[in-house]
Amino acid sequence: MMVRFAAVLLACLVAISVAVAQPADPLPSWSDGAAKSAIVDFVARVTTQGGRDFVPPAERIATFDNDGTLWTEQPFYFQLAFAFDRVKAMAPQHPDWKMRQPFKALLEKDTRALAASGEKGLLQIVAATHAGITTDAFAQSVRDWLASARHPRFNRPYDSLVYQPMLELLAYLRANGFKTFVVSGGGVEFMRPWMEKVYGIPPEQVVGSSGVVKFQIGPDGKPVLMKQAKVEFIDDGPGKPVGINRFIGRHPIFAFGNSDGDLQMLQWTVAGPGARFAGIVHHTDEVREYAYDRQSKIGKLDKALDAAAAGGWTVVDMKQDWKEVFPPLATSGTAKETKP
């Protein structure tokens, strides 16, 4: 009897010790399933010393789209919301805007006229609100806007509408020796002021579209960088692999996107030798966030969804694969980990 009791006690102690030794789930907001398993299995393969798929830390490059991949992009890109609010704030200094399109339509909330102005009108708005200002002053205007602006549906700060599962993924990758980059079609000057605080990604690891910047001496005799109303580089679609090559200089082994604008980045990632991972966030949750894909005007996911099926890429179903979408409001906007 004593022997049997001792054996049972020993088994219990072993079970307890094994449970204690097990690390906490690094991706607690991810539901157990194929997507989570694919991520964890890939990281284990490329980080196991001596394994067939081992990748040295210096080569563990992970790239992420931003809009729709790391934070919400509906009902329209947040940088456009910033530009629209900037027009309203700047209007007193530009009285002619009351009579000039597309500014007149925006100030009068005439959505039909604004839509009729098309891409040309939006570019005029972006140029007027993003140029003729120093890079430092522009960065401060972005920080000020994020501190006060609220999303029209969720009534939360825009930088709180980041995806909790993706914050966990960024931290998980960094904990396993990856260097994480944002590669986005958004403006690089718009993204850099807040990304380190929110994602733990420093400014030098943010690649985005950019306008021409000119060095000059300011009125006070100090040098400044002035933003010009001229596009320099579009980091979207086929521009993403070009941007990765130009600004990162290493081939990613891990990439995540959510739309056709990310297709070429994902194709470029999986085209390299050795183990590769391509992931897509599929917006399927109209209750907690939004549901859209092939027909959407914002974040259209059509060709990339077909490529994922053909290539065996990991498609994350937001409704099924994420237990949570956004962080709790009290703690959102602050990254838990900031190392590269």
C-alpha positions in Angstrom: 0.0 0.0 0.0 2.8 2.4 1.0 4.7 1.6 -2.2 1.6 2.3 -4.3 1.0 5.5 -2.4 4.6 6.6 -3.0 4.3 5.9 -6.7 1.1 7.9 -7.0 2.7 10.8 -5.0 5.8 10.7 -7.2 3.7 10.8 -10.3 1.8 13.8 -9.0 5.1 15.6 -8.1 6.4 14.9 -11.6 3.2 16.3 -13.2 3.4 19.4 -11.0 7.1 20.0 -11.9 6.4 19.6 -15.6 3.5 22.0 -15.4 5.6 24.6 -13.5 8.4 24.2 -16.1 6.1 24.9 -19.0 6.5 28.4 -20.2 3.4 30.7 -20.3 1.6 30.9 -23.6 3.4 33.7 -25.6 0.3 34.2 -27.7 -2.6 34.1 -25.2 -5.0 36.1 -27.4 -4.7 33.6 -30.2 -7.1 30.7 -30.3 -5.5 27.2 -30.5 -5.7 26.2 -34.1 -3.8 26.0 -37.4 -2.7 29.6 -37.6 -1.2 29.7 -34.1 0.4 26.3 -34.6 1.9 27.4 -37.9 3.5 30.5 -36.2 4.8 28.6 -33.2 6.1 25.7 -35.3 7.9 28.0 -37.7 9.6 30.0 -34.9 10.7 26.7 -33.3 12.2 25.4 -36.6 14.2 28.5 -37.4 15.5 29.0 -33.8 16.6 25.4 -33.0 20.3 25.3 -33.0 21.6 22.5 -35.2 18.2 22.0 -36.8 17.8 21.7 -40.6 15.9 25.0 -40.8 18.0 27.0 -38.3 18.4 30.7 -39.2 21.1 32.8 -37.5 19.6 35.7 -35.4 21.1 38.3 -37.8 19.0 36.9 -40.6 15.7 36.6 -38.7 14.0 39.5 -40.4 10.2 39.9 -40.0 8.2 42.5 -41.9 4.7 43.7 -41.2 2.3 45.8 -43.1 0.6 48.4 -40.8 -2.9 49.4 -42.0 -5.2 46.4 -41.5 -2.4 44.2 -40.3 -1.3 45.8 -37.1 -4.2 48.3 -36.6 -7.6 49.0 -38.0 -7.9 50.6 -41.4 -11.7 51.2 -41.7 -13.7 53.2 -42.5 -10.7 54.7 -44.2 -6.9 54.9 -43.6 -6.1 56.7 -40.4 -3.6 58.9 -42.1 -6.5 60.3 -44.2 -8.4 60.9 -41.0 -5.4 62.9 -39.7 -5.2 64.8 -43.0 -8.9 65.7 -42.9 -8.6 66.9 -39.3 -5.6 68.9 -40.3 -7.6 70.7 -43.0 -10.1 71.8 -40.4 -7.4 72.9 -38.0 -5.6 74.9 -40.7 -8.7 76.4 -42.3 -8.5 79.7 -40.4 -5.1 80.4 -42.0 -6.4 79.5 -45.5 -9.7 81.4 -46.0 -9.6 80.6 -49.7 -10.3 76.9 -48.9 -14.0 77.8 -48.2 -14.4 78.4 -51.9 -11.9 75.9 -53.3 -12.4 72.2 -53.9 -11.8 69.7 -52.5 -11.3 71.7 -49.3 -14.7 73.3 -49.6 -16.3 69.9 -49.7 -14.4 68.6 -46.7 -15.1 71.7 -44.6 -18.8 71.6 -45.5 -19.0 67.8 -44.9 -20.1 67.3 -48.5 -19.2 63.7 -48.9 -20.5 63.4 -52.5 -18.4 66.3 -53.7 -15.4 65.0 -51.8 -15.8 61.6 -53.3 -16.1 63.2 -56.8 -12.7 64.9 -56.3 -11.2 61.4 -56.5 -7.6 60.5 -55.9 -6.5 63.9 -57.3 -8.5 65.6 -54.5 -7.1 63.4 -51.8 -3.6 64.0 -53.0 -4.3 67.8 -52.8 -5.4 67.4 -49.2 -2.4 65.3 -48.3 0.0 67.7 -50.0 -1.6 70.7 -48.2 -1.5 69.1 -44.8 1.9 67.3 -45.0 4.1 69.8 -46.7 5.6 73.3 -46.0 6.4 72.2 -42.4 9.5 70.9 -40.7 9.8 67.2 -40.0 10.0 67.9 -36.3 6.8 70.1 -36.4 5.0 67.5 -38.5 5.9 64.7 -36.0 4.6 66.8 -33.2 1.3 67.4 -35.1 0.9 63.7 -35.4 1.5 63.1 -31.7 -1.0 65.9 -30.8 -3.6 64.4 -33.1 -3.3 60.9 -31.7 -3.7 62.4 -28.2 -7.0 64.0 -29.0 -8.7 62.3 -32.0 -11.2 59.5 -31.7 -12.3 56.8 -34.1 -15.9 57.5 -35.3 -17.2 54.0 -34.6 -15.2 52.9 -31.5 -14.8 56.3 -29.9 -11.3 55.3 -28.9 -7.9 56.9 -29.7 -6.7 55.7 -33.0 -3.5 54.2 -31.6 -5.6 52.1 -29.2 -7.1 50.3 -32.2 -4.1 48.1 -32.6 -4.5 44.3 -32.6 -3.6 42.6 -29.3 -2.7 39.3 -31.0 -0.3 41.1 -33.3 1.3 43.0 -30.4 1.9 39.5 -28.8 3.3 38.2 -32.1 5.8 41.1 -32.4 7.0 40.5 -28.8 7.1 36.8 -29.4 9.3 37.1 -32.4 11.6 39.6 -30.8 12.0 37.3 -27.8 13.2 34.7 -30.3 15.8 36.8 -31.9 13.9 38.3 -34.7 14.2 41.9 -35.8 10.8 43.4 -36.6 10.1 46.0 -39.3 7.0 47.8 -40.5 6.8 48.0 -44.3 3.7 50.1 -45.1 2.2 52.1 -47.8 1.5 54.8 -45.2 3.7 57.9 -44.9 6.9 57.2 -43.0 6.8 60.6 -41.4 3.3 59.8 -40.1 4.2 56.4 -38.7 7.6 57.0 -37.0 6.5 59.4 -34.2 4.4 56.8 -32.5 5.4 53.3 -33.5 8.1 52.7 -30.9 5.7 53.5 -28.1 2.8 51.4 -29.6 4.6 48.5 -31.3 8.1 48.6 -29.8 9.4 49.2 -33.3 12.0 52.1 -33.4 11.9 54.7 -36.2 14.9 53.2 -38.1 12.8 50.0 -38.5 9.9 51.7 -40.2 9.7 51.7 -44.0 7.0 53.7 -45.7 6.0 56.0 -48.5 7.9 59.3 -48.4 7.8 62.8 -49.8 10.7 64.9 -50.7 12.5 66.5 -47.7 14.8 69.5 -48.1 17.6 70.7 -45.8 17.6 74.4 -45.2 18.5 77.0 -42.6 15.6 78.3 -40.7 14.8 81.9 -39.7 16.6 81.4 -36.4 19.7 80.3 -38.1 19.3 76.6 -37.2 19.2 73.8 -39.8 15.8 72.1 -40.4 14.4 69.5 -42.7 11.4 70.9 -44.7 8.7 68.6 -46.1 7.9 69.3 -49.7 4.7 68.7 -51.7 6.4 66.1 -53.9 6.3 62.3 -53.7 9.6 60.6 -53.5 8.8 56.9 -53.0 5.6 54.8 -52.8 6.0 51.8 -50.5 3.1 49.8 -51.7 2.5 46.8 -54.0 5.7 46.2 -56.0 7.3 49.1 -54.1 7.4 47.0 -50.9 10.1 44.6 -51.9 12.0 47.5 -53.4 11.7 49.4 -50.1 12.8 46.3 -48.2 15.9 46.0 -50.4 16.7 49.7 -50.2 16.1 50.3 -46.5 16.5 47.0 -44.8 19.1 45.2 -47.0 18.1 41.7 -45.9 15.6 39.2 -47.3 12.8 38.7 -44.8 12.0 35.1 -43.7 8.7 36.1 -42.1 6.1 38.6 -43.4 2.5 39.5 -42.6 0.0 41.5 -44.6 -3.7 41.8 -45.1 -4.4 43.1 -48.6 -3.4 43.0 -52.3 -1.0 45.8 -51.5 1.0 43.3 -49.6 1.1 40.6 -52.2 4.5 41.4 -53.6 6.1 41.6 -50.2 4.7 38.2 -49.3 5.8 36.7 -52.7 9.3 38.2 -52.2 9.5 36.7 -48.7 8.6 33.1 -49.6 10.8 33.3 -52.8 14.0 33.1 -50.7 15.8 29.9 -49.8 15.2 28.0 -46.6 12.2 28.2 -44.2 9.8 31.0 -45.0 6.5 32.2 -43.5 3.8 34.3 -45.2 0.7 35.3 -43.2 -2.5 37.2 -44.0 -4.9 38.8 -41.6 -8.4 38.1 -43.0 -11.0 40.6 -41.7 -14.0 38.4 -40.9 -15.4 39.9 -37.7 -18.0 42.5 -38.3 -19.0 42.6 -34.7 -15.7 43.2 -33.0 -14.0 45.0 -35.9 -15.0 44.7 -39.6 -15.6 42.1 -42.3 -14.3 42.7 -45.8 -12.1 41.3 -48.5 -12.5 41.0 -52.3 -14.9 43.9 -52.9 -13.6 46.4 -50.3 -12.3 49.8 -51.5 -10.1 49.9 -48.4 -7.7 47.0 -47.8 -9.0 44.9 -50.8 -8.0 41.3 -50.3 -8.5 39.4 -53.6 -5.3 38.3 -55.5 -3.4 37.8 -52.3 -6.1 35.6 -50.9 -5.9 33.4 -54.0 -2.1 33.4 -53.8 -2.3 32.3 -50.1 -4.5 29.3 -51.1 -2.2 28.3 -53.9 1.0 28.8 -51.9 -0.1 27.3 -48.6 0.3 30.6 -46.7 -1.2 31.1 -43.3 -4.5 33.0 -43.4 -5.7 34.3 -40.0 -9.4 34.3 -39.6 -10.0 37.2 -37.3 -13.3 35.9 -35.9 -12.0 32.3 -35.4 -8.3 32.8 -34.6 -8.3 35.8 -32.3 -9.8 35.6 -28.8 -9.4 39.3 -28.4 -9.0 42.0 -31.1 -8.0 45.2 -29.3 -6.1 45.6 -26.0 -7.9 46.9 -22.9 -8.3 50.6 -23.3 -6.5 51.3 -20.0 -3.3 49.6 -21.3 -3.4 50.1 -25.0 -1.0 52.3 -26.8 2.0 51.1 -24.8 4.2 48.3 -26.0 5.3 45.9 -23.3 8.5 45.2 -25.0 10.7 47.6 -27.0 13.8 45.7 -27.9 14.4 45.0 -31.6 
